[in-house]
């Protein structure tokens, strides 16, 4: 393992706003306690899944100081980048959780999450990998377990295949579409939420990719 990764892991262990699944081997998980104990307030809890460096969680946290944001990724070296930004810029309403998304319902209680963002996830284009897509029925079932009654799931992607697949799953699962934008920067160029740009999104736009978005009910 490279020295840079070791340093990042060491930093993560010191950061108050980074939470690792390994922190709870000998103590109760924070399930049901994100508002009261992790954030110390009663504000809504919003997740960014497969957050990478947490560009979206950080962007939304700055725009919505009265919401709590949790960026979730299994790669500690990725969330280190977002954690450093949060610390440097004193963004107090964001946390990072190193965790496999499959285990979300072990760390969040029923109804604890008010909104979910999935930004530029791996589209898993091979048919045999469809179950790995973060909008597959497998994952929607997990999200439903932790979602409040009004919880919204938001997908932003540059993958036409993933976008089409997600629309099909929404129909199949009988979820309600709340907003559909087939070309974000043509249809909603001034939308303050949809025009937050991640590192990869900037690359996609430079390469002429179309950015698509859909939000739908978690129940």
C-alpha positions, 0 to 999 in steps of 0.5 A, a space after each residue: 500500500 502506498 504512503 499516500 493511501 496510508 496517510 489518508 487512512 490515518 487522516 480519516 481516523 482522526 477526522 471527526 466527520 469521517 465515520 468508518 464501519 470498523 468503528 462499530 465493532 465493539 459499540 452500537 451502530 449509529 442507527 436511529 441516532 444520526 440527528 441526535 448524536 452524529 449531527 446534534 440537531 433535528 434537521 433532515 438527513 440526506 444521503 449521497 451514495 457512492 459519493 467518491 470525493 463527496 462533491 455533491 454532498 458538499 455542494 448541497 451542504 453549502 446550499 442547505 445549512 438546515 439539512 444534514 448530509 452523509 456521503 457514503 463510499 467504501 473507498 476511504 481514499 476517495 472520501 478523504 478528499 471530501 473530508 479534507 474540504 469539509 474540514 478546511 471550509 468548516 462545512 459542519 453539516 456533512 459527514 462521510 461514512 465508509 460503508 458498502 451500500 448493501 448494508 445501509 439498513 444496518 446503519 440507518 433506521 426506518 424513516 431516518 432518511 429524507 432524501 437520497 442522491 445517486 450521482 454518476 454511479 457505475 452504470 454496470 453496462 453488462 447485462 449480468 451486472 444489472 443487480 449491481 446498478 444502484 437503481 436496481 430493485 435490489 437496492 431500491 428495496 434497501 432504500 425503502 427500508 430507511 426512507 421517510 414516507 416523503 423520501 425522494 431518490 435522485 439519479 444524475 447520470 451521463 449514461 443513457 443505458 442507466 437512465 433508460 433502465 432506471 425509468 423502466 425500473 421506476 415503472 416496474 416498481 410503481 414509483 412516482 416520478 417527481 422530476 424528469 430532465 432529459 438534458 440538464 444543461 439545456 432544460 434546467 441550466 439555472 437549477 441550483 441543485 442539478 448544476 452542481 458539477 462533480 469532478 467526473 461530470 466536468 469531464 463528461 461535459 467536456 467530452 460532449 456527454 448529455 447529463 440526465 436526471 430523474 427523481 422519484 419516490 422511495 416508496 
